Amino acid sequence: HLAAWSDLLAQVAGLPPAGPGDASVVTLPQRRGPQSR
């Protein structure tokens, strides 16, 4: 669990303060395909 949180925190750190759930959901589609956004 800690490893997963570390990964999420690292990704969220690069994104603006939008929230742990929002950021994680936004970073996934962005990395998979910028067109999705």
Stockholm file with secondary structure:
# STOCKHOLM 1.0

chainA/1-37         HLAAWSDLLAQVAGLPPAGPGDASVVTLPQRRGPQSR
#=GR chainA/1-37 SS CHHHHHHHHHHHHHSCSSCHHHHHHHHHHHHHCGGGC
#=GC SS_cons        CHHHHHHHHHHHHHSCSSCHHHHHHHHHHHHHCGGGC
//
